[in-house]
Amino acid sequence: MISRGLTFIYVEYGNLDRLYLELRYSLATLLHWKFHAPVDVVVYTDKPDRYRELPVRIVDITSRIAEFSRDGLYHHRIKPCVLREEMKRNPNFCVMTDTDTFFVDGFFDKLWSMACAGSIAVDRFHGRNPFPALAGFEAELPNVGSYRYDTKASVEYNSGLTAVDPAKHLPVIEDSIALIDAVLDQGEKLLTLEQIALSESMRVHRIPVATMYPLFRHYYRVAHKRYMQWHIRRWHEERSGVFAPQPPTIRYTRPRVRLFRILARLNSMFNRSGHQAEAQTRWR
């Protein structure tokens, strides 16, 4: 008998409509796949009314964004803070998921096996020594104790997906937040500090890590985001804004992204030439 399920957590805040559309597409592909364990979805947001029509739980974080981001100093700190909040109240395996994602067949089976084995599942491995400016940096973390950045051992995983067991991994998330704060307090800042801190916390806690790519797709690079966002807008318009679970229908491959970039550049060049010609005609 299964006593635990999976809780997927999205965070969406600010005024970018494209993130809302990304979330809808990600959620549609997530809920399409059937799984033997209960699946719960929660959206932490400062716009709760936007999500009333979707089959999700909603948590309004309007009053806590300043706290979670340290008064706007580092907004990506909101992610681990939200994950920590959900882990404290939820016995399910908790899966933090970025909006710019989608899910393919086989994802659930692999995730479940990794979670049950005690691993933390993430998107993919990026590399070693991700923040060279931190060489020799030291901090005292609340759970693991002494920490030192090691240029030979320090690692970075992509945190577009982070699946954890609240019964085992809460100290890892707490220490990752403490590490973010320690680095910020030293005046250092990097866009990916949040996922570096998570990766380093997993390393020093000696937690086994499993990567979910390619069963979990995360289009985080700029050109890839532009390609997917363009298609998602069309996808949303074609369905007249009506939500329904579905498999991924947008063809997402490197050649297609490259072709999209080329066509976008050509279109931009032609538009620029047209505007210049129009201006010259008016001048004459």
JOQUIMO-V711725 format. One record per pair of residues at least 12 apart in sequence whose ideal C-beta (glycine too) atoms are under 10 Angstrom apart, sorted by the first residue. I is the first residue (numbers start at 1). GAP is how many residues later the second one is. Records with the same first field share a line. If there is no record, write none. Layout:
BEGIN
I = GAP / GAP
END
This chain:
BEGIN
2 = 34 / 35 / 36 / 110
3 = 34 / 35 / 88 / 89
4 = 33 / 34 / 86 / 87 / 88 / 89 / 111 / 112 / 161 / 162 / 163
5 = 30 / 31 / 32 / 33 / 34 / 35 / 85 / 86 / 87 / 88
6 = 24 / 29 / 31 / 32 / 33 / 34 / 35 / 86 / 87 / 88 / 89 / 102 / 105 / 106 / 109 / 157
7 = 31 / 32 / 33 / 34 / 35 / 50 / 79 / 80 / 83 / 84 / 85 / 86 / 87 / 88 / 89 / 156 / 159
8 = 18 / 19 / 22 / 23 / 31 / 32 / 33 / 34 / 35 / 48 / 84 / 85 / 86 / 87 / 88 / 89 / 95 / 153 / 155
9 = 31 / 32 / 33 / 34 / 35 / 48 / 50 / 70 / 73 / 74 / 76 / 77 / 78 / 81 / 85 / 86 / 87 / 88 / 153 / 154
10 = 12 / 13 / 16 / 17 / 20 / 31 / 32 / 33 / 34 / 35 / 41 / 46 / 72 / 85 / 86 / 87 / 88 / 89 / 91
11 = 12 / 31 / 32 / 33 / 34 / 35 / 48 / 50 / 57 / 64 / 65 / 67 / 68 / 70 / 71 / 72 / 85 / 86 / 87 / 88
12 = 31 / 32 / 33 / 34 / 35 / 38 / 39 / 49 / 86 / 87
13 = 31 / 32 / 33 / 34 / 48 / 49 / 52 / 55 / 56 / 62 / 65 / 69
14 = 31 / 32 / 33 / 51 / 61
15 = 31 / 32
16 = 83
17 = 33 / 216
18 = 81 / 82 / 207 / 208 / 210 / 211 / 212 / 214 / 215
19 = 26 / 79 / 80 / 81 / 210
20 = 23 / 25 / 27 / 30 / 31 / 79 / 216
21 = 78 / 207 / 208 / 211 / 212 / 214 / 215 / 216 / 220
22 = 76 / 77 / 78 / 79 / 80 / 197 / 203 / 206 / 207 / 210
23 = 20 / 22 / 27 / 28 / 31 / 33 / 74 / 75 / 76 / 77 / 78 / 209
24 = 27 / 29 / 30 / 75 / 208 / 211 / 212 / 215 / 217 / 219
25 = 74 / 75 / 76 / 77 / 203 / 204 / 206 / 207 / 210 / 211 / 221 / 223 / 224 / 225
26 = 15 / 71 / 72 / 73 / 74 / 75 / 76 / 77 / 191 / 192 / 206 / 222
27 = 14 / 16 / 24 / 27 / 28 / 29 / 70 / 72 / 74 / 75 / 76 / 216 / 218
28 = 26 / 74 / 75 / 207 / 211 / 215 / 216 / 217 / 218 / 219 / 220 / 221
29 = 72 / 73 / 74 / 75 / 78 / 188 / 216 / 217 / 218 / 219 / 220 / 221
30 = 65 / 67 / 71 / 72 / 73 / 77 / 78 / 215
31 = 23 / 24 / 25 / 72 / 212 / 213 / 214 / 215
32 = 70 / 71 / 72 / 73 / 212 / 213 / 214 / 215 / 216
33 = 70 / 71 / 72 / 73 / 74 / 75 / 76 / 212 / 214
34 = 74 / 211
35 = 72 / 73 / 74 / 76 / 77
36 = 72 / 73 / 76
37 = 55 / 56 / 71 / 75 / 78 / 79
38 = 54
39 = 53 / 56 / 69
40 = 15 / 16 / 17 / 50 / 52 / 54 / 55
41 = 13 / 14 / 15 / 16 / 54 / 56
42 = 14 / 15 / 16 / 17 / 40 / 44 / 48 / 52
43 = 13 / 14 / 15 / 16 / 17 / 18 / 56
44 = 13 / 14 / 15 / 16 / 17 / 20 / 21 / 24 / 34 / 35 / 37 / 38 / 39 / 41 / 42 / 52
45 = 13 / 14 / 15 / 16 / 17 / 20 / 37
46 = 14 / 15 / 16 / 17 / 18 / 19
47 = 13 / 15
48 = 12 / 13 / 14
53 = 188 / 189 / 190
54 = 189
55 = 188 / 190
57 = 29
59 = 23 / 26 / 27
61 = 17 / 20 / 21 / 24
64 = 14 / 17 / 18 / 21
65 = 13 / 16
67 = 14
68 = 12 / 13 / 14 / 16 / 17 / 109
69 = 12
70 = 110 / 111 / 114 / 115
73 = 108 / 111 / 116
74 = 106 / 107 / 109 / 110 / 115 / 116 / 117 / 119 / 120
75 = 116 / 119
76 = 83 / 104 / 114 / 115 / 116 / 117 / 118 / 119 / 121
77 = 99 / 100 / 103 / 104 / 107 / 116 / 117 / 120
78 = 116
79 = 17 / 19 / 80 / 83 / 94 / 97 / 98 / 115 / 116 / 119
80 = 16 / 79 / 82 / 92 / 93 / 94 / 95 / 96 / 97 / 98 / 99 / 100 / 114 / 115 / 117 / 118 / 121
81 = 92 / 96 / 99 / 113
82 = 12 / 14
83 = 12 / 13 / 76 / 79 / 81 / 83 / 86 / 87 / 90 / 93 / 94 / 115
84 = 80 / 82 / 86 / 89 / 90 / 92 / 93
85 = 88
86 = 78 / 80 / 87
87 = 77 / 78 / 79 / 80 / 82 / 83 / 85 / 86 / 87
88 = 78 / 82 / 85
89 = 77
90 = 76
91 = 74 / 75 / 76
92 = 23 / 73 / 74
93 = 18 / 19 / 21 / 22 / 23 / 28 / 70 / 71 / 72 / 73 / 74 / 76
94 = 21 / 68 / 69 / 70 / 71 / 72 / 75 / 76 / 79
95 = 16 / 20 / 26 / 66 / 67 / 68 / 69 / 117 / 121
96 = 26 / 63 / 64 / 65 / 66 / 67 / 68 / 77 / 102
97 = 26 / 63 / 64 / 65 / 66 / 119 / 121
98 = 25 / 60 / 61 / 62 / 63 / 64 / 120 / 121 / 122
99 = 61
100 = 60 / 117 / 118 / 119 / 120 / 121 / 124 / 125 / 128 / 129 / 132
101 = 22 / 59 / 60 / 115 / 116 / 117 / 118 / 119 / 127
102 = 114 / 115 / 116 / 117 / 126 / 130 / 145 / 146 / 147 / 148 / 150
103 = 58 / 109 / 112 / 113 / 114 / 144 / 145
104 = 110 / 111 / 112 / 113 / 143 / 144 / 148
105 = 110 / 142 / 143
106 = 108 / 109 / 110
107 = 54 / 105 / 107 / 108 / 109 / 110
108 = 107
109 = 106
110 = 100 / 101 / 102 / 105 / 106
111 = 50 / 52 / 99 / 101 / 104 / 105
112 = 51
113 = 97
114 = 49 / 94 / 95 / 96 / 97 / 98
115 = 48 / 49 / 50 / 95
116 = 49
117 = 91 / 93
118 = 47 / 49 / 50 / 51 / 89 / 90 / 92
119 = 44 / 45 / 46 / 49 / 50 / 83 / 88 / 89 / 90 / 91 / 92
120 = 37 / 42 / 43 / 44 / 45 / 48 / 49 / 52 / 53 / 78 / 79 / 81 / 82 / 85 / 87 / 88 / 89 / 90
121 = 36 / 40 / 41 / 42 / 43 / 87 / 88 / 89 / 90 / 91 / 95
122 = 35 / 36 / 37 / 38 / 39 / 40 / 41 / 42 / 73 / 76 / 77 / 80 / 87 / 88 / 89 / 90 / 91 / 94
123 = 34 / 35 / 36 / 37 / 38 / 39 / 72 / 88 / 89 / 90 / 93 / 94 / 95 / 97
124 = 33 / 34 / 36 / 37 / 87 / 88 / 89 / 90 / 92 / 94 / 96
125 = 30 / 31 / 32 / 33 / 74 / 84 / 86 / 88
126 = 29 / 30 / 31 / 32 / 33 / 66 / 69 / 70 / 73
127 = 27 / 28 / 29 / 30
128 = 22 / 23 / 24 / 25 / 26 / 27 / 28
129 = 20 / 21 / 22 / 23 / 24 / 25 / 26 / 27
130 = 19 / 21 / 24 / 25 / 26 / 27 / 60 / 62 / 63 / 65 / 66 / 69 / 70
131 = 18 / 20 / 23 / 25 / 52 / 57 / 59 / 61 / 62 / 65 / 66 / 69
132 = 17 / 19 / 22
133 = 16 / 50 / 53 / 55 / 56 / 57
134 = 14 / 15 / 16 / 17 / 20 / 49 / 52 / 54 / 56 / 59 / 62 / 66
135 = 13 / 14 / 15 / 16 / 19
136 = 12 / 13 / 14 / 15
137 = 12 / 13 / 17 / 42 / 45 / 46 / 49 / 51
138 = 44
139 = 36 / 39 / 40 / 42 / 43 / 44 / 46 / 47 / 61
140 = 38 / 42
141 = 30 / 33 / 34 / 35 / 36 / 37 / 38 / 40 / 41 / 56 / 59 / 60 / 63 / 64
142 = 29 / 32 / 33 / 35 / 36
143 = 27 / 28 / 29 / 30 / 31 / 32 / 35 / 58 / 61 / 62
144 = 27 / 28 / 30 / 31 / 34 / 35 / 57 / 59 / 60 / 61 / 62
145 = 30 / 59
146 = 58
147 = 28 / 31 / 32 / 35 / 50 / 53 / 54 / 56 / 57
148 = 52 / 56
149 = 30 / 34 / 47 / 51
150 = 50 / 53 / 54
153 = 47 / 50 / 51
154 = 42 / 45 / 46 / 49 / 50
155 = 41 / 44 / 45 / 47 / 48 / 54
156 = 36 / 39 / 40 / 41 / 42 / 43 / 44 / 47
157 = 38 / 39 / 41 / 42 / 43 / 45 / 46 / 52 / 54
158 = 34 / 37 / 40 / 41 / 53 / 54 / 55 / 58 / 60 / 62
159 = 17 / 33 / 35 / 36 / 37 / 38 / 39 / 40 / 59
160 = 35 / 52 / 53 / 56 / 57 / 58 / 59 / 60
161 = 50 / 51 / 52 / 55 / 56 / 57
162 = 14 / 32 / 33 / 36 / 40
163 = 47 / 49 / 53
164 = 34 / 38 / 43
165 = 42
168 = 37 / 39
169 = 32 / 33 / 36 / 38
171 = 30 / 34 / 36
172 = 26 / 29 / 30 / 31 / 32 / 33 / 35
173 = 24 / 25 / 28 / 29
174 = 27
175 = 22 / 23 / 25 / 26 / 27 / 29 / 30
176 = 17 / 18 / 19 / 20 / 21 / 22 / 23 / 24 / 25 / 26 / 29
177 = 17 / 20 / 21 / 24
178 = 19 / 23
179 = 14 / 15 / 17 / 18 / 19 / 20 / 21 / 22 / 25
180 = 13 / 14 / 16 / 17 / 18 / 21
181 = 16
182 = 15
183 = 13 / 14 / 17
192 = 28
217 = 31 / 33 / 35
219 = 31 / 33 / 38
221 = 36
222 = 39
223 = 31 / 34 / 35 / 37 / 38 / 41
224 = 28 / 30 / 32 / 33 / 36 / 37
225 = 32
226 = 31 / 34 / 35 / 38
227 = 23 / 24 / 25 / 26 / 29 / 30 / 31 / 32 / 33 / 34 / 37
228 = 22 / 24 / 29 / 32
230 = 20 / 30 / 34
231 = 18 / 19 / 20 / 21 / 25 / 29
232 = 18
234 = 16
235 = 14 / 15
END
